[in-house]
């Protein structure tokens, strides 16, 4: 059974749990706007919402869906990368609630032209930007597609993506296989990478392996962990006192970054354990609201299987 915030573009995850964390908020920032599902829920809960997304297709879809709120002055969208939020937003604006949903939208997965899929014959795209623009981070050009990454990255960069972002124990062998194959013929479609994966992981490898390794390449192409690491402290500092930052992660590396950051901010001392005198700030910045990540319940999983890997963590600023 679908929820009223689902759309053909995307089904947002953990909506009720997010609204519970954001109870009482009046101004919210949705850093990963997507199709506007979470933003619609926050608007219905009485919040004014600013939405950020680097994908112009997502901006167009959310703006169409939320047109009444735009007309009322309660919603506006900003195109850009949430890692650059400080540059995208006025310097004096603060929010009671900030949401980061680090997943890929259903539309991006289902639209084969986007290249997020390992479906047979799909192009090796995978860039969050859409329309031929090359992603940049801090003004430095990044990989603009999965094909670009697989064909041009060094063996060390390939191995890092497969091991660090896809938890692949045979990362070194797979990186060598990709290098061997691209010398013969450039990688262009999903079948090329699936063939390399099967050659290394064996005939029993299947969709779960392909999904994991395609995700690892996508994370590398979009510098997703680097962007998250830069964004977290900047977004924390955009919170009002008692404001809440909530992050939904789908990958162990993302979740680990969020967990460690929130734990550090909630600690009154971050000096090394054996240091005799405290030389850090000596005070906690806020409270960890989720000792363990919140995950989707059986009812949600019954209608949205893509919520199964979602892990929600939240931090409340108190200084």
Buried (B, 14 or more C-beta within 10 A) or exposed (E): EEBEBBBEBBBBBBBEBBBEBBEEBEBBBBBBBBBBBBBBBBBEBEBBBBBBBBBEBBBEBBBEBBEEBBEEEBBEBBBBBBBBBEEBBEEEEBBBBBBBBBBBBBBBBBBBEBBBBBBEEBBBBBBBBBEEEEBBBEEEEBBBBBBBBBBEBEEEBBBBBBBBBBBBEBBBBBBBBBBEBBEEEBBBBBBBBBEBBBBBBEEEBEEEBBBBBBBBBBBBBBBBBBBBBBBBEBBBEBBBEEBBBBBBBBBBBBBEBBBEBBBBBBBEBBBEEEEEEEEEEEEBBBBBBBEEBBBBEEEBBEEBEBBEBBBBBBBBBBE
